């Protein structure tokens, strides 16, 4: 399953049914789980752990040094879960000691060509990062979030669960869960209703999320007052919990 032209470091732990294509390079301290396929000319450096049933396409660069001028060779790592697709020319860096020392990617993510995931990012599960999407350092992305083509997030920004960034959106503040944003700098344009329908949210749940969006964005309230109003109803509307959590967790301030 390993092409004779591939180079695999002796310290790498590669499951017996992993496929490694021609001229791929697997570096030191890399662990690759069952069913994962590495395309030709891809480079995986470590310390990096890659789970099961991932597909990394040709010419991707995974687990190399962070693009941080402060980095001095400290032992940091990259962790990738199961079932991810990482397309051509993607670059995914390890973490830095200025954060937790690790970049993490969850499960079942669809990461398209030329995407960059910088050091210390945390990407949840079931996300879509379309072509040329860019995450600067320390960005956190929630489950089911979508980045359209050429969109990007400034360092330390948080993108909530089910959020949607339109094409070319440039995010410099946190985007709460469920919110669709567009423009540079990105501003809210409503909630990701279509995405929620596809994921099984019913009409009542979507209506409740829209009402909460209006509380935050359409009634001129201070954020603290909006949070308090949503807290008063969240027990009976648990679908609002991701929105509430993302509002409370914001450190850079939310896009408004």
HELIX and SHEET records of a PDB file:
HELIX    1   1 UNK A  193  UNK A  198  1                                   6    
HELIX    2   2 UNK A  203  UNK A  217  1                                  15    
HELIX    3   3 UNK A  223  UNK A  231  1                                   9    
HELIX    4   4 UNK A  234  UNK A  236  5                                   3    
HELIX    5   5 UNK A  238  UNK A  240  5                                   3    
HELIX    6   6 UNK A  241  UNK A  249  1                                   9    
SHEET    1   A 9 UNK A   7  UNK A   8  0                                        
SHEET    2   A 9 UNK A  25  UNK A  26  1                                        
SHEET    3   A 9 UNK A  43  UNK A  44  1                                        
SHEET    4   A 9 UNK A  61  UNK A  64  1                                        
SHEET    5   A 9 UNK A  91  UNK A  93  1                                        
SHEET    6   A 9 UNK A 116  UNK A 117  1                                        
SHEET    7   A 9 UNK A 134  UNK A 135  1                                        
SHEET    8   A 9 UNK A 152  UNK A 153  1                                        
SHEET    9   A 9 UNK A 170  UNK A 171  1                                        
SHEET    1   B 8 UNK A  13  UNK A  14  0                                        
SHEET    2   B 8 UNK A  30  UNK A  32  1                                        
SHEET    3   B 8 UNK A  48  UNK A  50  1                                        
SHEET    4   B 8 UNK A  77  UNK A  80  1                                        
SHEET    5   B 8 UNK A 102  UNK A 105  1                                        
SHEET    6   B 8 UNK A 122  UNK A 123  1                                        
SHEET    7   B 8 UNK A 140  UNK A 141  1                                        
SHEET    8   B 8 UNK A 158  UNK A 159  1                                        
SHEET    1   C10 UNK A  19  UNK A  20  0                                        
SHEET    2   C10 UNK A  37  UNK A  38  1                                        
SHEET    3   C10 UNK A  55  UNK A  56  1                                        
SHEET    4   C10 UNK A  85  UNK A  86  1                                        
SHEET    5   C10 UNK A 110  UNK A 111  1                                        
SHEET    6   C10 UNK A 128  UNK A 129  1                                        
SHEET    7   C10 UNK A 146  UNK A 147  1                                        
SHEET    8   C10 UNK A 164  UNK A 165  1                                        
SHEET    9   C10 UNK A 179  UNK A 182  1                                        
SHEET   10   C10 UNK A 187  UNK A 191 -1                                        
END                                                                             
